[in-house]
């Protein structure tokens, strides 16, 4: 009886796959030949720890998209970043709301002559 060799992880001579598109890549490739995304240490800056912190300061809660797409950050770190970014967003929103109430209170006593 002849058995066919299936292309799976057990008998695949090249088990490495791109984190972005899933294409097979060589073990020593720094970039995917199909999509061009960096592999290993060559991942874009916004997927690294310091990139997540910088994006949080610049984009606020929108940085969570990059945190969860990161191939470098472990799952536990992604959850920690999510909690911290959510708390920071809540704190900033609350401070802006209190500033808005203060500003409205200041303008309440003023009369504008048109």
C-alpha angles and dihedrals in degrees: 000000000000118000124202119230109238122213101242138130093273099059101021109120089207110043096169119108133184113258092221106042104011095235118149113261133182119259092246097046115119094192134031113256092213105045103012096233118150119253128212110338092004096069115128118272095248091064094057128087096258090044091056090052093047092047090050090056091047104036105020114204092359088075089074088080090064093041093057094043092052115117091196103054115082119233093254091054090049090056092047091050090048093053093045094046090048091051092047091049091050092048094050092046091051092050091049090050092051090048089051091051091048091049091049090050091052092050093046093074095044123089121208119210112210 
